[in-house]
Amino acid sequence: MGLFLLALFLVAISAACADEEAAFIGVNIGTALSDMPDPTQVVALLKSQQIRHVRLFDADRAMLLALANTGIHVTVSVPNDQLLGIGQSNSTAANWVSRNVLAYVPATNITAIAVGSEVLTTLPNAAPVLVSAMTFIHSALVASNLGSRIKVSTPHSSSIILDPFPPSQAFFNRSWEPVMVPLLKFLQSTDSYLMLNVYPYYDYMKASGAISLDYALFRPLLPTKEAVDLNTLLHYTNVFDAVVDAAYFATSYLNFTNIPVVVTESGWPSKGDSSEPDATLDNANTYNSNLIRHILNNTGTPKHPGIAVSTYIYELYNEDLRPGPVSEKNWGLFDGNGVPVYILRLTGSGTVLANDTTNQTYCVAREGADKKMLQAALDWACGPGKVDCSPLLQGQPCYEPDTVASHASYAFDAYYHRMAMGEGTCNFNGVATITTTDPSHASCIFSGSAGRNGTFTNTTAVAPSTNSTVSGGHSRSLCRKDFYGHSLVLLLGFVLWTAAYL
């Protein structure tokens, strides 16, 4: 049922994206994986899962080329370490746009540029040049007639909002007003949006019991358990909406009332260490499933019902190379092989795809794999792996093409489906990879193909595997640590509010 329900997840995304006024769900793509797929594999996964909006943490050339002619909406990013140079030089900004945007459009559908990430809270020395960097980037786009097509903004940690509970009392940290006021003026004048990273997981962790897990996870609440903002009489059933509305109220406090919010990061970790007991598969599944339904239903927030709050899930892949606690490595929807980390519960969130993908993933030889290693893996699959390799004999349907890679792909896929596509069953010492493209050809029908029923049996034979050592990474502030830096006043205010009204 795994990929079938993932299909539901991303069909709903596709339906939402058909109307640009409707909210969409996108994904963040981090690259700190020891087994990071190549860009073409990443794009194949995006296309197979109907993901139409992505955010990159840089402007990687190979990824942007792979995204060309797909129609996928791409947000590229100016890394924090390039911000000072761009913010101090119009020509440097123009050169950045030329190299990282103009070189790829229109083939690659770049629709937004995120200038830095959580700059105010993670790189405060660059804050004085943040708005100038955004302005210079925008000016370069205008000079190329792209000013209205590509939006410019910067993602903020929600911790820049002080006293967010109740939302109507929220305001931005006043020490940042010299930056926030011109920043909001820029967003308003360019018809852009406020990028906000919203992590109820960290709000819940910091609150030490003041926020219930059900409230953080979008679980249904009894009316008596809903949070009521007595200033507005608005009822809040989840942390996400409360934080987004806090941002709306904070902007209105500075006399800006027509700037939409796009949530550039939100998610829940599926695994944690002993100090993170609520980072579990079930909680991650619950949060992301409920979040996706909430966004795609165009529910909006209590302050702005029916107004789209498009959101990028953090993140596409688990990033095992990220530093920090165990949870930092476990925010992904998929592992590096494209296998779902958990099965999203999305019944009723959209129309089922015509091509049911319940068993439509395949295990094939990795492109460029060493032929000797492929032969050894093929021998194992047809021997200890107990795969029926008779279709590979001369004169049989899968003999042609008579190459090690082709024969290995057939054997790998047969083993993969014999083992019910279990974790680790498509590795073969690193020479195999998972794909969503059916490798069947002519009369050679692979296991799991629509033209064949796979046979799933239990066996004690386990495919050989090893760990890859490829590395990669991106810049993201650890643990939404800024939230942990919130003042005691914030927590105390929320405790008093919840004590009175929950």
C-alpha positions in Angstrom: 0.0 0.0 0.0 3.0 2.3 0.4 3.4 3.9 -2.9 -0.3 3.8 -3.5 -0.9 6.2 -0.6 2.1 8.3 -1.6 0.4 8.6 -5.0 -2.7 10.0 -3.2 -0.4 12.4 -1.4 1.1 13.8 -4.6 -2.0 13.5 -6.8 -3.6 16.0 -4.3 -0.6 18.2 -4.9 -1.1 18.0 -8.7 -4.7 18.9 -8.4 -3.9 21.9 -6.2 -1.3 23.1 -8.6 -3.7 23.1 -11.5 -5.1 26.3 -10.1 -2.3 28.8 -9.4 -4.5 30.6 -6.9 -4.9 27.4 -4.8 -2.5 26.4 -2.1 0.2 23.9 -3.1 2.5 21.5 -1.3 6.2 21.5 -2.3 9.3 19.9 -0.9 12.7 21.0 0.2 15.6 19.1 -1.4 18.6 18.8 0.9 21.7 17.0 -0.3 23.6 15.9 2.8 23.2 12.2 2.0 25.9 9.6 1.9 24.0 8.0 -1.0 22.6 11.2 -2.7 20.9 10.2 -5.9 22.0 12.0 -9.0 19.9 14.9 -10.2 18.2 12.9 -13.0 17.1 10.3 -10.3 15.8 13.1 -8.1 13.8 14.6 -10.9 12.4 11.1 -11.8 11.2 10.8 -8.3 9.6 14.2 -8.3 7.8 13.5 -11.6 6.6 10.1 -10.6 5.2 11.5 -7.4 3.6 14.5 -9.1 5.6 17.0 -7.1 5.3 20.3 -8.9 7.1 22.7 -6.5 10.6 22.4 -5.1 13.0 24.5 -3.1 16.7 24.2 -3.5 19.2 25.4 -0.9 21.5 26.7 -3.6 21.4 26.9 -7.4 23.1 23.7 -8.3 23.9 23.5 -12.0 23.3 19.8 -12.5 20.0 20.0 -10.6 18.7 23.0 -12.6 19.6 21.3 -15.8 17.8 18.1 -14.8 14.7 20.2 -13.9 14.6 21.8 -17.4 11.5 21.2 -19.4 9.7 19.5 -16.6 7.4 22.5 -15.7 8.3 22.0 -12.0 8.3 25.3 -10.1 11.7 25.9 -8.7 12.8 28.2 -5.8 16.6 28.7 -5.9 18.6 30.1 -3.0 21.4 32.5 -2.4 23.5 30.7 0.3 24.1 32.7 3.5 27.9 32.7 2.8 27.3 34.7 -0.4 25.0 37.2 1.1 27.5 39.8 2.3 29.0 40.1 -1.2 25.7 40.4 -3.0 24.3 42.8 -0.5 27.2 45.2 -0.9 27.5 45.2 -4.7 24.9 45.6 -7.4 27.2 44.1 -9.9 27.9 41.0 -7.8 24.1 40.5 -7.5 23.7 40.9 -11.3 26.4 38.4 -11.9 24.8 35.9 -9.5 21.5 36.3 -11.3 23.2 35.8 -14.7 25.0 32.6 -13.6 22.3 31.1 -11.6 19.0 32.2 -13.2 19.4 33.6 -16.7 21.5 30.6 -17.7 18.5 28.3 -17.1 15.3 30.1 -17.8 12.9 29.6 -19.5 13.7 25.9 -19.8 13.9 25.6 -16.1 10.8 27.1 -14.4 12.5 29.2 -11.8 9.7 31.1 -10.0 11.4 32.4 -6.8 14.7 33.3 -5.3 15.2 32.8 -1.5 17.9 35.3 -0.5 19.7 33.7 2.4 18.0 31.6 5.1 17.0 32.7 8.6 19.5 35.5 8.3 18.2 37.6 11.2 18.6 34.7 13.7 21.6 32.8 12.3 23.7 35.4 10.5 22.9 38.7 12.2 26.0 40.5 11.0 24.5 40.2 7.5 21.2 41.6 8.5 22.1 45.2 7.6 22.6 44.2 3.9 19.7 41.7 3.6 17.2 44.1 2.1 19.9 45.6 -0.2 20.8 42.1 -1.4 17.1 41.4 -2.2 16.8 44.7 -3.9 19.9 44.2 -6.1 18.7 40.7 -7.0 15.3 42.0 -8.0 16.8 44.9 -10.0 18.8 42.3 -12.0 15.6 40.4 -12.7 13.8 43.5 -13.8 16.7 44.4 -16.1 16.0 41.0 -17.8 12.2 41.4 -17.8 11.8 38.8 -15.1 10.8 41.0 -12.3 7.2 40.0 -12.2 7.8 36.3 -13.1 10.4 35.5 -10.4 9.6 36.6 -6.8 12.3 37.5 -4.4 12.0 37.0 -0.6 14.0 35.5 2.3 12.9 32.7 4.7 12.6 33.6 8.4 12.6 31.5 11.5 9.3 31.9 13.3 11.3 32.8 16.3 11.5 36.4 15.0 7.9 36.7 16.2 7.8 37.5 19.9 4.8 36.8 22.1 3.0 34.7 19.4 0.3 33.4 21.8 -2.4 34.5 21.4 -1.7 35.4 17.8 -3.4 38.8 17.9 -0.7 40.0 20.4 2.2 38.9 18.2 4.9 41.3 17.1 8.3 41.0 15.4 11.3 41.3 17.7 11.6 45.1 17.9 15.4 45.0 17.6 14.8 43.8 14.0 12.3 46.6 13.0 15.0 48.6 11.2 15.3 45.5 8.9 11.7 44.2 8.9 10.0 47.5 7.9 12.0 48.1 4.7 11.9 44.3 4.0 8.1 44.3 4.2 8.0 47.4 2.1 10.1 45.6 -0.5 7.8 42.5 -0.4 4.7 44.7 -0.8 6.1 46.8 -3.6 7.3 43.8 -5.6 4.1 41.8 -5.0 6.1 39.1 -3.2 5.4 37.1 -0.1 6.8 36.6 3.4 8.7 33.3 3.6 8.3 31.7 7.1 9.7 28.4 8.5 7.1 26.9 10.8 8.1 24.0 13.1 5.4 23.0 15.6 7.7 20.1 16.6 10.1 22.6 18.2 7.3 24.7 19.6 6.0 21.6 21.3 9.4 20.5 22.5 10.2 24.0 24.0 6.8 24.3 25.7 7.5 21.5 28.1 3.9 20.3 28.3 2.1 23.7 27.8 1.3 22.6 24.2 -0.4 19.3 23.8 0.9 16.8 21.3 -2.5 16.6 19.7 -2.5 20.4 19.2 0.9 20.2 17.5 0.0 17.3 15.2 -3.3 18.7 13.9 -5.2 15.9 15.7 -8.9 16.6 16.3 -9.6 18.5 19.5 -12.7 18.8 21.6 -14.1 22.3 21.5 -13.2 22.8 25.1 -9.5 22.1 24.2 -9.3 24.6 21.3 -7.2 27.7 21.9 -9.3 30.8 21.8 -7.8 34.2 21.2 -10.0 36.4 23.4 -9.0 39.5 21.5 -10.5 38.2 18.3 -12.6 35.3 19.5 -10.8 33.2 16.8 -10.5 29.5 17.7 -7.2 27.6 17.0 -7.1 23.8 16.6 -3.4 23.5 15.8 0.0 25.2 16.3 0.7 25.7 12.6 -2.3 28.0 12.1 -1.5 29.9 15.3 2.1 30.6 14.1 1.0 31.7 10.6 -1.6 34.0 12.0 0.9 35.4 14.5 3.0 36.4 11.4 -0.1 38.0 9.8 -0.8 40.0 13.0 2.9 40.9 13.4 3.0 42.4 9.9 -0.2 44.3 10.5 1.3 45.7 13.7 3.8 47.3 11.4 1.0 48.5 9.1 1.3 45.9 6.4 -1.9 44.0 5.7 -1.7 42.6 2.2 1.5 40.5 2.2 0.7 36.7 1.9 2.7 34.1 3.8 4.4 31.1 2.2 5.7 28.5 4.6 9.1 27.5 3.2 9.8 24.7 5.7 7.6 22.6 7.9 7.7 18.9 8.9 8.3 16.5 11.8 11.2 14.1 12.4 10.6 10.4 12.2 13.4 9.4 14.5 15.2 10.9 17.5 17.6 10.2 20.3 16.6 9.5 23.9 15.9 13.2 24.5 13.5 13.3 21.5 10.8 10.8 22.4 8.2 12.4 20.2 10.3 12.2 17.0 8.7 8.9 15.8 7.5 7.5 12.5 3.9 7.7 13.7 4.1 11.3 14.7 5.9 12.3 11.5 3.3 10.5 9.5 0.5 12.1 11.4 1.9 15.6 11.2 2.7 15.6 7.5 -0.4 13.8 6.5 -2.6 16.2 8.4 -0.6 19.2 7.2 -0.9 18.2 3.6 -4.7 17.7 3.9 -5.0 21.0 5.7 -3.1 23.0 3.1 -4.7 21.4 0.0 -8.2 21.8 1.4 -7.5 25.6 1.1 -8.7 25.9 4.7 -6.5 29.0 5.3 -6.2 30.1 8.9 -8.7 31.5 11.4 -7.6 35.1 10.6 -7.7 34.5 6.8 -10.0 31.5 6.1 -9.8 30.3 2.5 -6.6 32.2 1.8 -3.9 29.9 0.5 -0.9 29.1 2.7 1.3 27.2 0.4 3.9 25.1 2.2 7.1 23.2 1.4 7.6 20.0 3.4 10.9 19.7 5.0 12.1 17.5 3.3 12.3 15.1 0.4 15.2 12.9 1.6 16.6 11.9 5.0 20.0 13.6 5.3 22.2 11.2 7.2 25.2 13.4 7.0 23.7 16.3 8.9 25.3 17.1 12.2 23.5 17.3 15.5 21.0 15.1 17.2 19.4 12.1 15.6 16.3 14.0 14.6 18.3 16.3 12.3 19.0 13.3 10.0 15.4 12.1 9.9 13.0 14.7 8.4 12.7 13.1 5.0 9.8 11.5 3.2 12.2 9.2 1.4 15.5 7.5 1.9 18.3 7.9 -0.7 17.0 5.0 -2.8 13.6 6.7 -3.2 11.9 4.4 -0.8 9.2 6.0 1.5 10.3 6.4 5.1 6.6 5.9 6.1 3.3 5.7 4.3 1.3 8.9 4.4 -2.3 8.6 5.5 -4.1 10.7 2.8 -7.4 9.0 2.1 -9.8 11.6 0.8 -7.2 14.2 0.1 -7.4 13.9 -3.7 -8.3 11.8 -6.7 -6.3 8.6 -7.1 -3.9 8.5 -10.0 -4.9 6.5 -13.0 -1.7 4.5 -12.8 -1.9 2.8 -9.4 1.7 2.8 -8.2 1.2 0.2 -5.4 4.0 -2.1 -6.6 5.4 0.1 -9.4 8.9 0.6 -8.2 11.7 -1.4 -9.7 15.2 -2.4 -8.7 17.7 -2.0 -11.6 21.5 -1.9 -12.1 22.9 1.5 -11.3 24.2 3.3 -14.3 28.0 3.1 -14.6 28.3 0.4 -12.0 31.4 -1.8 -12.1 30.8 -4.8 -14.4 32.6 -7.2 -12.2 30.5 -6.2 -9.2 27.4 -6.4 -11.3 28.3 -9.9 -12.3 29.0 -11.0 -8.7 25.6 -9.5 -7.6 23.9 -11.2 -10.5 25.5 -14.6 -9.6 24.3 -14.1 -6.0 20.7 -13.2 -7.0 20.4 -16.3 -9.2 22.1 -18.5 -6.6 21.7 -17.8 -2.9 19.1 -15.1 -3.6 16.8 -17.9 -5.1 15.7 -15.8 -8.1 14.3 -17.7 -11.1 16.8 -16.6 -13.7 15.6 -18.9 -16.5 14.1 -16.0 -18.5 17.7 -14.8 -19.0 18.8 -18.0 -20.8 19.4 -17.8 -24.6 16.2 -18.0 -26.5 14.1 -16.8 -23.5 12.2 -13.5 -23.3 14.8 -11.6 -21.3 18.0 -12.8 -22.9 18.3 -9.7 -25.1 20.0 -7.4 -24.7 22.8 -9.8 -23.7 24.6 -7.5 -21.3 25.5 -7.9 -17.6 23.6 -4.7 -16.7 20.4 -5.8 -18.4 20.5 -9.3 -16.9 21.4 -7.9 -13.5 18.5 -5.5 -13.6 16.1 -8.4 -14.2 17.5 -10.4 -11.4 17.7 -7.5 -9.0 14.1 -6.6 -9.6 12.9 -10.2 -9.2 14.7 -10.4 -5.9 13.4 -7.0 -4.8 9.8 -8.0 -5.4 10.3 -11.5 -3.9 11.3 -9.6 -0.7 8.2 -7.4 -0.9 10.4 -4.3 -1.7 11.7 -4.4 1.9 14.3 -2.0 3.2 17.8 -2.9 2.0 16.6 -5.3 -0.7 17.8 -3.1 -3.6 21.4 -2.5 -2.8 23.6 -5.3 -3.9 26.8 -3.7 -2.6 25.8 -0.4 -4.1 25.4 -1.5 -7.7 21.6 -1.4 -7.7 19.1 1.5 -7.5 15.3 2.0 -7.2 13.5 3.5 -10.2 9.8 4.3 -10.9 10.4 3.6 -14.6 9.2 0.2 -15.7 12.3 -1.5 -17.2 10.1 -4.2 -19.0 10.8 -4.4 -22.8 9.2 -6.4 -25.6 8.1 -9.7 -24.1 10.4 -9.4 -21.1 8.1 -8.4 -18.3 9.7 -7.4 -15.0 8.3 -8.3 -11.5 5.8 -5.7 -10.3 5.0 -4.5 -13.8 1.3 -4.0 -14.7 1.7 -7.0 -17.0 2.8 -9.3 -14.2 2.1 -10.2 -10.6 5.1 -10.4 -8.4 5.5 -13.3 -6.0 6.4 -12.2 -2.5 7.9 -14.9 -0.4 9.8 -15.1 2.9 13.4 -16.2 2.6 16.4 -16.1 4.8 18.7 -14.9 2.0 19.5 -11.2 2.4 20.9 -9.2 -0.5 24.5 -8.1 0.1 24.8 -4.4 0.9 27.3 -1.8 2.0 27.3 1.8 3.0 28.2 4.5 0.4 30.7 7.2 1.3 29.4 10.0 -1.0 28.9 13.2 0.9 27.0 16.4 0.4 25.2 19.1 2.4 23.4 22.4 2.7 23.2 25.2 5.2 20.2 25.0 7.6 20.2 26.2 11.2 20.3 23.3 13.6 17.1 22.3 15.4 15.4 25.5 14.6 17.6 26.5 17.4 16.4 30.0 17.3 13.2 28.8 18.9 15.2 27.5 21.8 16.5 31.1 22.1 13.1 32.5 22.7 12.7 34.6 25.8 11.1 33.3 29.0 8.4 35.8 28.4 7.2 34.0 25.3 6.8 30.7 27.0 5.3 32.2 30.1 2.8 34.2 28.0 1.7 31.0 26.3 1.5 29.0 29.5 -0.8 31.7 31.1 -2.9 31.8 27.9 -3.3 28.1 27.6 -4.0 27.7 31.3 -6.8 30.2 31.1 -8.4 29.1 27.8 -7.6 25.5 27.0 
